[in-house]
Amino acid sequence: MFVRQGVLMLLGVVAFGVVMLLGEAWWMPRTGLVADEFPGKSNDRLSNPRYSGYQFAPPSASVIDAGYQPVAMPTGTMPAVMMHDRILVRQLENLGKTLKFHPFLEGGDSNVFLFHGHLEMVWAGDLPTIKAAAAYPIVVTAQTKTAFAAVVAHDLFSISQLKGRRIGYAPGSSAHQVLLLGLSSSDMDERDVQLVAMPVNKMLPEIRAGRIDAFAAWEPTPTIAMDQMQELSVVYRGLTQSYLYFSKAFTESNLELVHILTAANLRAVRWMRSHPDHARQACQWHLGLAETFLKEPYPISIDQCLLILHRDLLDPLPMTMFPPETWQRNGIIARQFRFLLRMGVLPPHADLNQILRVFNADILGEIVQNRERWDMNVFDYQ
């Protein structure tokens, strides 16, 4: 665990950032409309060899296909726990259903399989969720993470000092958006700095070599960098989220199932928070899935996983409700929508109102109000 006095950020580790360090070709954010992420376009992601062995049931079958990211924390921790939920198994069996989990590298991959009718439910980050909502009828039922991305600078102590400086960034990423918001807070934009596109695993070598003066990245890159270079400081940070969502067709035809699955997601969170041993067990399950998927060691320890879990999900309350400002016209979803539109990631005709309508707070609200009906107060994991 990395600790440093006087750092202007809440320290923590978001595992998705760690996995970015493993390689760059499959994750590098892209500017412009990514054709194969939208329905009716190229099927390049469908033909990814990593997914060639996946088998999906037709929408009318008894199998519910779910897409998740074992390299994402804590977003991938809930499905890892749900795989061991015997209450969920029994509830689904009573309805003649089973749940099948499919691991994906990134939310864009999951979206493509959702768009082509192969998945009924997905856990993914905020920007993939918005892209899905712009392209395909979905229903978002829960928030599954709140974490920070940060702007880190060399021998500078405020975002206003970045004027004219070279800043490393991953185009189209949530950290890119945080950087632009930070510049705007000091009456600047990208024209006032020198943006240098690069994968996140190049940022520390580049700032150490003096080829950039700052970078924008998600955790743990900022924390690792500041641990190794005492002259670095965080000059700005911003929140990012992840969500659970279903295809709208599946939701409308199987509303009880959507309640059961959303309740199981919340039950997993409540179970992890109910005892320290439960959170540790969840991390063990999650790390095992990540290593199996990656076919190599996963660079996160159990203790780091626990830090992520508590920082970004479990504390102070184990809830997965949407913050009240989610639907505001200048709320976080609206800001992310405008960012993606500006970057050319969304089609020009994308409608903000359409995006905001996919966030359904009623399903989780009904579950919380009727805890006994949805087995919120009992646990049975193995």
Long-range contacts (C-beta under 8 A, 24 or more apart in sequence): 1-303, 1-304, 1-307, 2-220, 2-223, 2-224, 2-226, 2-227, 4-223, 4-226, 4-227, 7-226, 7-233, 7-234, 8-233, 8-234, 8-235, 8-237, 9-148, 9-150, 9-222, 9-234, 9-237, 10-148, 10-311, 11-223, 12-147, 12-148, 12-219, 12-220, 12-223, 12-307, 12-308, 12-311, 12-312, 13-73, 13-219, 13-220, 13-223, 13-300, 13-304, 13-307, 13-308, 13-311, 14-73, 14-147, 14-148, 14-218, 14-219, 14-220, 14-308, 14-312, 15-71, 15-72, 15-73, 15-74, 15-76, 15-290, 15-300, 15-304, 15-305, 15-308, 16-69, 16-71, 16-72, 16-73, 16-75, 16-125, 16-218, 17-200, 17-217, 17-218, 17-219, 17-220, 17-221, 18-220, 18-299, 18-300, 19-71, 19-72, 19-290, 19-294, 19-298, 19-299, 20-199, 20-200, 20-201, 20-218, 20-221, 21-200, 21-201, 21-221, 21-299, 22-201, 22-294, 22-296, 22-299, 23-201, 24-199, 24-201, 24-202, 26-105, 26-106, 27-105, 27-106, 27-199, 28-170, 28-199, 29-170, 29-171, 29-172, 29-173, 29-176, 30-171, 30-172, 30-345, 31-171, 31-172, 31-343, 31-344, 31-345, 32-343, 32-344, 32-345, 33-344, 33-345, 33-346, 33-347, 34-108, 34-345, 36-112, 37-108, 37-111, 37-112, 37-131, 37-135, 38-115, 38-135, 38-347, 39-115, 39-116, 39-135, 39-136, 43-112, 43-116, 45-108, 45-109, 45-112, 45-113, 46-112, 46-113, 46-116, 48-109, 50-105, 51-102, 51-104, 51-109, 51-113, 54-102, 54-113, 54-118, 56-102, 56-113, 56-118, 56-119, 57-100, 58-117, 59-117, 59-120, 59-249, 59-250, 62-96, 62-97, 62-98, 63-97, 63-98, 63-99, 63-100, 64-92, 64-97, 64-98, 64-99, 64-100, 64-120, 64-121, 64-250, 64-257, 64-261, 65-100, 65-102, 65-118, 65-119, 65-120, 65-121, 66-99, 66-100, 66-101, 66-102, 66-119, 66-120, 66-121, 66-122, 66-123, 66-261, 67-102, 67-104, 67-109, 67-110, 67-113, 67-114, 67-119, 67-121, 67-122, 67-123, 67-124, 68-101, 68-102, 68-103, 68-104, 68-110, 68-122, 68-123, 69-103, 69-104, 69-105, 69-106, 69-107, 69-110, 69-123, 69-124, 70-103, 70-286, 70-289, 70-290, 70-292, 70-293, 70-294, 71-105, 71-290, 71-293, 71-294, 71-298, 72-123, 72-125, 72-242, 73-286, 73-300, 73-305, 73-308, 73-309, 73-312, 74-144, 74-145, 74-308, 74-309, 74-312, 74-313, 75-123, 75-124, 75-125, 75-144, 75-145, 75-242, 76-123, 76-286, 76-289, 76-290, 77-268, 77-272, 77-282, 77-283, 77-286, 77-305, 77-309, 77-313, 78-123, 78-144, 78-244, 78-265, 78-268, 78-269, 79-123, 80-282, 80-285, 80-286, 80-289, 81-268, 81-271, 81-272, 81-282, 81-285, 81-381, 82-264, 82-265, 82-268, 83-285, 84-285, 84-381, 84-382, 85-264, 85-267, 85-268, 85-380, 85-381, 86-380, 86-381, 86-382, 87-264, 87-267, 87-375, 87-378, 87-379, 87-380, 88-260, 88-261, 88-264, 88-267, 91-260, 91-264, 91-375, 92-257, 92-260, 95-256, 95-257, 95-260, 97-257, 99-261, 103-289, 103-293, 107-132, 111-135, 111-136, 114-138, 114-247, 119-247, 120-246, 120-247, 120-250, 121-244, 121-245, 121-246, 121-247, 121-250, 121-261, 122-244, 122-245, 122-246, 123-242, 123-243, 123-244, 124-242, 124-243, 124-245, 125-174, 125-240, 125-241, 125-242, 125-243, 126-174, 126-240, 126-241, 126-242, 126-243, 126-332, 126-333, 126-336, 127-172, 127-173, 127-174, 127-177, 127-336, 127-340, 127-345, 129-242, 129-243, 129-245, 130-333, 130-336, 130-337, 130-340, 130-346, 130-355, 131-340, 131-345, 131-346, 132-245, 133-245, 133-354, 133-355, 133-358, 134-337, 134-340, 134-346, 134-347, 134-350, 134-351, 134-354, 134-355, 135-347, 136-247, 137-247, 137-248, 137-249, 137-358, 138-245, 138-246, 138-247, 138-248, 138-358, 139-245, 139-246, 139-247, 139-248, 139-251, 139-258, 139-358, 139-360, 139-363, 140-243, 140-244, 140-245, 140-358, 140-359, 140-360, 141-244, 141-245, 141-246, 141-258, 141-262, 141-360, 141-363, 141-364, 142-243, 142-244, 142-262, 142-265, 142-266, 142-320, 142-321, 142-364, 143-241, 143-242, 143-243, 143-244, 143-320, 143-321, 143-322, 143-323, 144-241, 144-242, 144-243, 144-244, 144-265, 144-313, 144-320, 145-240, 145-241, 145-242, 145-312, 145-313, 146-239, 146-240, 146-241, 146-312, 146-313, 147-218, 147-219, 147-239, 147-240, 147-241, 147-311, 147-312, 148-218, 148-219, 148-237, 148-238, 148-239, 148-240, 149-173, 149-174, 149-175, 149-177, 149-178, 149-216, 149-217, 149-218, 149-219, 149-237, 149-238, 149-240, 150-175, 150-178, 150-216, 150-217, 150-218, 150-219, 150-222, 150-234, 150-236, 150-237, 150-238, 151-178, 151-179, 151-182, 151-214, 151-215, 151-216, 151-234, 151-235, 151-236, 151-237, 152-207, 152-214, 152-215, 152-216, 152-217, 152-222, 152-225, 152-226, 152-232, 152-233, 152-234, 152-235, 153-213, 153-214, 153-232, 153-233, 153-235, 154-207, 154-210, 154-213, 154-214, 154-229, 154-231, 154-232, 155-231, 156-213, 156-214, 156-233, 156-235, 157-233, 157-235, 158-186, 158-235, 159-183, 159-185, 159-186, 159-188, 159-235, 159-236, 160-186, 160-188, 161-235, 162-186, 162-188, 162-193, 162-213, 162-214, 162-235, 163-188, 163-192, 163-193, 164-192, 164-193, 164-194, 165-193, 165-194, 165-213, 165-214, 166-193, 166-194, 166-196, 166-211, 166-212, 166-213, 166-214, 167-193, 167-194, 167-195, 167-196, 167-212, 167-213, 167-214, 167-215, 167-216, 168-196, 168-197, 168-198, 168-202, 168-203, 168-206, 168-207, 168-212, 168-214, 168-215, 168-216, 168-217, 169-195, 169-196, 169-197, 169-198, 169-215, 169-216, 170-197, 170-198, 170-199, 170-200, 170-216, 170-217, 171-197, 171-343, 172-340, 172-343, 172-345, 173-218, 174-218, 174-240, 174-336, 175-200, 175-216, 175-217, 175-218, 176-216, 176-339, 176-343, 177-238, 177-335, 177-336, 177-339, 178-216, 178-236, 178-237, 178-238, 178-240, 179-216, 179-236, 180-339, 181-236, 181-238, 181-335, 182-216, 182-235, 182-236, 182-238, 185-236, 204-228, 204-229, 207-232, 220-304, 239-332, 241-332, 244-320, 245-358, 248-358, 258-363, 259-363, 259-366, 259-367, 259-374, 260-374, 262-363, 262-364, 262-367, 263-367, 263-374, 263-375, 263-376, 265-320, 266-318, 266-319, 266-320, 266-364, 266-367, 266-368, 266-376, 267-374, 267-375, 267-376, 267-379, 269-313, 269-314, 269-318, 269-319, 269-320, 270-318, 270-376, 270-379, 271-379, 271-381, 272-309, 272-313, 272-314, 272-318, 273-314, 273-318, 274-379, 278-381, 279-306, 279-309, 279-310, 279-314, 280-306, 281-381, 282-309, 283-309, 319-368, 320-364, 321-361, 321-364, 321-365, 321-368, 322-359, 322-361, 326-356, 326-359, 327-356, 327-359, 333-359
